[in-house]
Amino acid sequence: MSENLRRIREGEHPFGNHPLLGSEAGLAEGLAKEEFERAKADALSIAQELRERHAFETPFRTERDLQDGHRIFQGLMRLESELKRLERGREKPLEELAQRTVAEAYGLSEDEARSLFKRSELMAGPSEPSEMPKEPKLPKGEMTPRLRDWIDRRVTHSAFIQGASINHMTKALALARHEIDAIDPALYEKYRLHANLAQLVQFLAPLPEPDRPHALIAGEKRLRWENGTPRVEAKGVVFPVLVQELSKGVMETIMAHGLPKKGELSEDELDAFQHLADHPANEAWHFMTGPAFASKLHKLFNEHNVWMQYGEKPSPVRDSLYTYTLLSMLPAGKLHSNLRLMLQASGAAQKEGAQKLRKDLEKIEEDHARGII
């Protein structure tokens, strides 16, 4: 078994007491296992296809080989070098293609994409990580239930944000396949293999402790607000990573209503919130649990018609983004009780959870329209 899967099962991770991802809820292990098995199956299938086409040889051929973290990392680095070779001299068109791909996936117009994506860049190589933040000095007794709710809610949002963007790293690539094939007929599958190996490394490599960063960073994203307008700056070591980081920027924008507004937390509380909810070391755990979490919720929202309509006419993409925006405004208690019921229950109980969530979203919509929130 993957050591990181064991840690998830035992609650030995930053979210061990979280109402959805903690050990008591019992959801995280199943979500992580689902992603682990999916990534292994896809990696083996894609690698076999590339071998048969004499396009790329991997250092693994069986599922047993995929239990070896060193072997996976070796294959990932070899593949990354191959992708950088193929991308050389095409950086600008690929950067623009990444923006168009993510814009299409989220139903953004050209003007919206141009405004949101301030800069996207293919990095020359992995960048050095910034120094890990120091643990805040929270006064005794300051970890109140209210602050814990803020932190737990943000962790849930981050799992969803990371999960949706990681899913886009493979699925949204199909939107750009024609342009990718024009560069190299095997490039599309090489991109997909890279995305899956990058996922497997999260399960098999030792994860950084809160005071020690990963050795190298393959992608990064910054969301800035200029006069109330969001701007996403994204970097990726290869095209799929850039797509993921741009997608993450869109999701961060959508879920921004879940962040504390000025005055809602004291400075000490805000330091604790940022350290415990948004610590860089948390990201690896979101990589493992987030993709299945985001996929399951999207599927359940479809099955039980949870989507809230944006505008006068139904639009699946716009309606989903609007629903996630309203979801980000839900108080922690309602958010977690409804999602937990939907994810853990089945049949009538699951439907009841979906109906409760829909009513809560309608109330949030009404309150937001009236300026209450």
Secondary structure, DSSP 4 states (H G I P E B T S, - for coil): --HHHHHHHHT-STTTT-TTTSTTTT-HHHHHHHHHHHHHHHHHHHHHHHHHTTS---S--STTGGG-HHHHHHHHHHHHHHHHHHHTT-HHHHHHHHHHHHHHHTT--HHHHHHHEEEEEE-SSPBPPPPPPPPP-PPTT---HHHHHHHHHHHHHHHHHHHHHHHHHHHGGGGGHHHHHHH-TTHHHHHHHHHHHHHHHHHHSPPPPTTS--S-BSEEEEEEEETTEEEEEEEESSHHHHHHHHHHHHHHHHTGGGSPPTTSS-HHHHHHHHHHHS-GGGHHHHHHHHHHHHHHHHHHHHHTT-PPP-SSS--HHHHHHHHHHHHHHS-HHHHHHHHHHHHH--HHHHHHHHHHHHHHHHHHHHHHHTT--
